[in-house]
Amino acid sequence: MSTTAAASPPAPHFAAELHTRYIQALNTQTHRLDFWMSEHLRLNGVYWGLTALALMRRGDALDRDELLKYVLSCQHANGAFGGHVGHDPHLLFTLSAVQILATLDALHLVDGDRIAAYVKSLQQADGSFSGDEYNEIDTRFSYCAVSCLSLLNRLHAPHAYIDVEKAVKYIDSCKNFDGGYGSVAGAESHSGQIFCCVGALAILGRMDLVDADRLGWWLAERQLKTGGLNGRPEKLPDVCYSWWVLSSLSMMQRMHWINRDKLIAFILSAQDLETGGIADRAGDVSDVFHTLFGVAGLSLLGYPGLDPVDPRYCMPASVIERLGIK
């Protein structure tokens, strides 16, 4: 009997055309229960799908006029956006709307000052941000506020709207002993929250507050034997953390601390090569959320055929450059 080890099966190819058709078909799936159950996330879904397409160099695969009409139909009188037509305004959806408009070079269609005033109204006395009028506090909302105002050019003087110093101080107060960040001060470190805090600090030019070596070690430990990354210790790997973990490592210039080839193979293995899209891991059902963050992770890793993504904004680097953001 031969003792030669069996060769590993080749990694699947990246099915860009299949993923494009998958995203194009999402708004036609009205016969599916999950189409209606995800209605409150519809505007987020447009951002996820459009950004994935843009990174795959297929930004014209969706009808621009229809997208703009839909986005504007979600806006409220106070400048904010809801997750779908008739849904309550929230900072999460407001950021998605601004990201979509920026990607489509259509920010001129909205009143940036009115949106910025809404964002300002959500900042609390300690520098944190609530997501809406009901005052849930989360570092996700700090990121949304900072990113949104940056894209609108309303973050710094002479167009400053929020207390940047207080915003930075609050984010810094959420840093833990392991270098990570939680949803609020004292909360467990989590890769998603880490992206939000590191991303906000990167946009604000305060990366000096991040302990890059300590946090980089914690993030590098998120890579498992499968090559995939998890969000915190003892959890399963998930394609979305290919973005949340990798983007933070990129902003800290520590991407070389993980195994690039194994992560690429993990992301590619989660593709649905029959109907398109990317799932959280191989064998699960694909969705547009994981499709974006799988594509964005591959972009950060320099996968061929994809446009560069800005690790601070999860948007095409060309869009950020067009906006004049350094």
Disulfide bonds with the S-S distance in Angstrom:
none
